[in-house]
């Protein structure tokens, strides 16, 4: 991935994670953000390019804050 595409993937992932927090009306937490960002970047790498698409998948996969806890869904199970 080139530098510009890397920046775009991180911006897109970050915006999708913010949308997840807004949807569930949760305050950001470090562990949850780490899990959600990894999943969002993986989704971007798999070809999902819009914030809306990635956020929708995150919302459906990680249902609330409890889904980001230990033993939660892994990014590989998204697919």
PyMOL commands that set and color helices and strands:
alter all, ss='L'
color gray80, all
select helices_A, chain A and resi 3-24+30-45+51-61+65-68+75-78
alter helices_A, ss='H'
color red, helices_A
deselect
rebuild
show_as cartoon
